[in-house]
């Protein structure tokens, strides 16, 4: 071991008793460890939170949608679907049909009453429905009944709780006709008979209840049904658009532009980021807070190491004087305290990494910190353990420690032997 590193190690971790190093060194190591762990946990939580919410939005919806520019229904064409699926970046694509209804149900018990809520009925293919329900179905069965007279529905858990829906229960679907006649009837002075004749009245049966965790605007609003059933009842051969998922998520905007250019007017497309722009802006705001937290924690760590080294210089003043008297050059004394700062930072960074990893694994295992799912779309604090974050934080803390340790090191090197020895 080099003499300078040996002396630095003795200065930093010289034992005052049988098993305990100097108190100030212990405080410095703990301070750096807590700061390192806080930085790592901040990155893990922010990345985990954004990733969890994005994954839920993507799993609920498709990566992109292709519709008509005025959102009107159009005829399903095999040629259009073939053009979409032939794009090299499109993994899957399928048609869908959306219709707005008022879902009306009867609540059981004494004095039966009816409850109603506006919903969007989304008809999807059997393959899409099976894939979705396999992940999110909480009650009921994904298997539909062939030849069922009622429209088979899958409601979100918040909607089912609000209306008291049970698996197997019949409900009424009330909606305006496929054209604008119903809207004109409402605004015009027509008879009640004409108004009722313009409504779409259908019976539905609840086959299952799903739960994605996206409560407001999703699970409490969207009801899934079979595409063919909706087409047979309301709009034969008509669809609202095409859902598509891509292979390369980073090329999503380019893929949408290429598909709309291939299909031509009046088709237009938009990504999941554009469709739920307000939610993704909210996630971006969460990420924007992260630099402020990092800067705050870094400043605390910097002052911690500076104050620690200054106290050590005062504590080791006589030793510095002896080294100077023995002929040790000021530059070597400066490097001696830089090496001491390196050893302290190394111990603190190692302890901080272990602390952050332990807390992350503990939280992922036991989920002690809960969140209101209605506001945050997730039940527990999400953590993303990324080795790159651990490496970046460790290197950054070490560089900052060495950078700001230069000031106390120069102070130590500037002490005169006579002054130091007489202290």
Phi, psi and omega in degrees: 000135180296146182301319181298316180291325179295315180295320178298320179293321178294320177297319186283318190235027177296130185281134176264343178219196185293331187219358187246130174284177181304145183297319183295326177293318179299318178297318180296315180297317179296319179298315178293322179296314180295317178297316178297314180297321180295319178296315181295316180295324177299312178297318182296318182290314181297313179294319179295320179296310180298318180295321181293314181292318178299317180296323178293317179297319181290322180289330179284317181250183176265169179294325180208159176230144175244123180226178168280153186298330179259014177061020177277163177288152177216166185284136178288126181235131179297328181295320179295315180297323179294320178298323180290312183290338179283348177296134186298338184262355181271123180273311180218154176207146181202150177282161175212160179227127179243136176220144180268134180221167164253118180270124185240128182226160178257128175272133184285183179099185180289140180065062183309136177229160181252143176234144183227152177203135176293137179220165170249121178269119182248116177269124181232165181290163181296326179294315178298317182296316180297319180295318181291312184291333178298331182266326192238356182291127180254324179224153177092198183227144177282352182276125179268164181261115180299139178074018180292134179286327178273152177285125183277125190239150173234112185259153175287156183300315178298322178294318179296320179291322182293320183262359181068038183280141177235153178297129182094353182282142175272142179226165178251138176249123182239123180210160177287161180297172184287342178255191184269007182298317181299319179296320179292327179294321181295318182278342183265183182253074182250167181284162179296325180297316178296322180294315181294324181292340180275350184274148170269113179245119181222156176259132176240160178231133181281114179265341181188166178234127179249164180210110177262347185092349177269094193279300187280122178085359181230276183296335181267007188225327186260127176244128183268145178213175180277133183300316183294323178298316180294320180296319180295323184279323192239307189224084181303129176065011181255148179221166176268335180168194180236132171268141179216145173243145185251164178275317182251106185292333181290338181261015185303312180300319179294322180296318179298315180297320180292321180293316180294325176292324179290317182285327179080176180294141011262020180288145170215156183229157176210153183271171177295332178290326179283324182292321179245050185300323182295322179290320180289330173293324176297318177295322178296324178296322177299319180291329182292338179284335186301315179302323179296319178295319181295316180298318180298313180295323180295317179299318178298317180294322180296310180295331178296313183288323179296312180296323179297313181293323178296319177296321179294324178297316178298318182293327185254023184301315181295321179295322178297318178298320180294318179296321178294319180295330179280358175103009178287126184290153179303323179297322179288326175295321177298316179293331178299315180284332173295319177296323177297317177297322178298315181295318178297316180295320180298316178295318180294319180295317178299315179295322179295320177296317179295318180296313181297316180295320180296314179295322180295312180295322179296316180292319178296331182277318189251345178052058181283330182263115182255158179230150174290111185297331181296328182266324188249356178069001178223153184271328185233159177295120181275143179229131177249110180275105182244116179303331180296319178298318179298317181292315182297314181296318181298314180295318181296316180297319179296315180297317179295321179297313180293324181296313184273350174283348181296325182295307177297326180296320178291326176296316179298320182290336183275354180291136178275142182304317182295317180295316183294318183288332180276355181283000000 
